[in-house]
Amino acid sequence: MPIKVNLDRILVYRKISMTELAQKIGITLANLSILKTGKARAIRFSTLSKICKILECQPADILEWFDGEEVDDND
C-alpha cells in the first residue's frame, strides 16, 4: 500500500508514549501498534481525529502517500 504511517516520529517529537496515547484516545495498545507499524487496513476518522487532537498535529503529519506499490519502512 502506498501509505506510510509516521506516527512514531510524531510520538517522539511530542514526547508521548504509545501506552499514554492509547489510553488518551481510548483504544488498545495492540490496535495502536497495528496502526503505527502500517499494518492497519483502515482507520476511523474519529480515531484519527482523537490522535490529531492529543498530538496537536494534522492528519498529513501522520499519514503520507507515495506513488508506488510498496513503502520501505526502513527510512
VOPAGU-2260 file (C-alpha; in pm, 1 decimal, decimal comma):
REM VOPAGU-2260
SITE   aa  ch    i         X         Y         Z
SITE  MET   A    0       0,0       0,0       0,0
SITE  PRO   A    1     142,5     341,5     -87,6
SITE  ILE   A    2      51,5     495,2     250,8
SITE  LYS   A    3     322,5     535,2     512,5
SITE  VAL   A    4     234,5     592,3     878,4
SITE  ASN   A    5     466,1     838,0    1055,9
SITE  LEU   A    6     306,7     804,5    1399,6
SITE  ASP   A    7     634,5     700,5    1559,1
SITE  ARG   A    8     801,6    1027,3    1456,5
SITE  ILE   A    9     518,5    1237,2    1596,7
SITE  LEU   A   10     522,8    1043,2    1924,9
SITE  VAL   A   11     895,5    1109,4    1967,5
SITE  TYR   A   12     855,1    1476,3    1875,7
SITE  ARG   A   13     565,5    1521,5    2120,6
SITE  LYS   A   14     739,5    1310,0    2388,6
SITE  ILE   A   15     441,1    1082,8    2446,7
SITE  SER   A   16     445,6     704,5    2477,4
SITE  MET   A   17     231,4     461,2    2283,2
SITE  THR   A   18      71,3     349,9    2609,3
SITE  GLU   A   19     -19,8     705,5    2707,7
SITE  LEU   A   20    -163,8     783,8    2363,7
SITE  ALA   A   21    -366,5     461,9    2357,0
SITE  GLN   A   22    -515,6     543,6    2697,9
SITE  LYS   A   23    -598,1     902,9    2598,3
SITE  ILE   A   24    -773,0     807,9    2274,1
SITE  GLY   A   25    -944,9     500,6    2417,2
SITE  ILE   A   26    -805,7     218,7    2203,1
SITE  THR   A   27    -594,8     -79,9    2292,0
SITE  LEU   A   28    -219,2     -64,3    2272,8
SITE  ALA   A   29    -232,1    -358,3    2031,0
SITE  ASN   A   30    -456,7    -169,1    1788,0
SITE  LEU   A   31    -241,4     142,6    1811,0
SITE  SER   A   32      64,1     -71,2    1741,4
SITE  ILE   A   33    -102,4    -214,2    1430,0
SITE  LEU   A   34    -162,1     140,0    1309,1
SITE  LYS   A   35     190,7     254,9    1393,0
SITE  THR   A   36     353,7     -30,8    1204,9
SITE  GLY   A   37     144,4      37,5     894,8
SITE  LYS   A   38     -37,4    -296,5     913,5
SITE  ALA   A   39    -381,9    -140,6     961,8
SITE  ARG   A   40    -613,6    -169,7     662,5
SITE  ALA   A   41    -829,0     124,2     774,4
SITE  ILE   A   42    -864,1     391,1    1040,3
SITE  ARG   A   43   -1182,8     555,8    1160,9
SITE  PHE   A   44   -1196,9     930,9    1122,0
SITE  SER   A   45   -1299,3     956,6    1486,5
SITE  THR   A   46    -979,3     774,3    1590,8
SITE  LEU   A   47    -765,1     984,8    1357,0
SITE  SER   A   48    -929,8    1298,7    1494,3
SITE  LYS   A   49    -853,5    1196,4    1854,4
SITE  ILE   A   50    -490,6    1118,4    1765,7
SITE  CYS   A   51    -451,8    1457,9    1597,9
SITE  LYS   A   52    -612,4    1638,0    1892,9
SITE  ILE   A   53    -385,9    1470,0    2151,2
SITE  LEU   A   54     -68,8    1508,1    1940,0
SITE  GLU   A   55    -162,8    1858,1    1818,5
SITE  CYS   A   56     -97,9    1767,7    1456,2
SITE  GLN   A   57    -268,4    1731,8    1120,6
SITE  PRO   A   58    -361,3    1400,2     954,3
SITE  ALA   A   59     -92,8    1465,2     691,2
SITE  ASP   A   60     166,8    1467,5     969,2
SITE  ILE   A   61      74,5    1106,5    1043,7
SITE  LEU   A   62     -21,4     965,0     703,2
SITE  GLU   A   63     197,4    1008,8     395,6
SITE  TRP   A   64     105,4     895,4      43,6
SITE  PHE   A   65     363,7     756,8    -200,2
SITE  ASP   A   66     324,8     695,4    -572,3
SITE  GLY   A   67     402,9     325,1    -583,7
SITE  GLU   A   68     309,3     -19,1    -461,2
SITE  GLU   A   69     544,0     -71,1    -168,0
SITE  VAL   A   70     670,0     159,6     104,9
SITE  ASP   A   71    1013,9      97,8     253,3
SITE  ASP   A   72     970,9     113,0     631,6
SITE  ASN   A   73    1346,4     129,1     686,2
SITE  ASP   A   74    1367,8     509,0     645,1
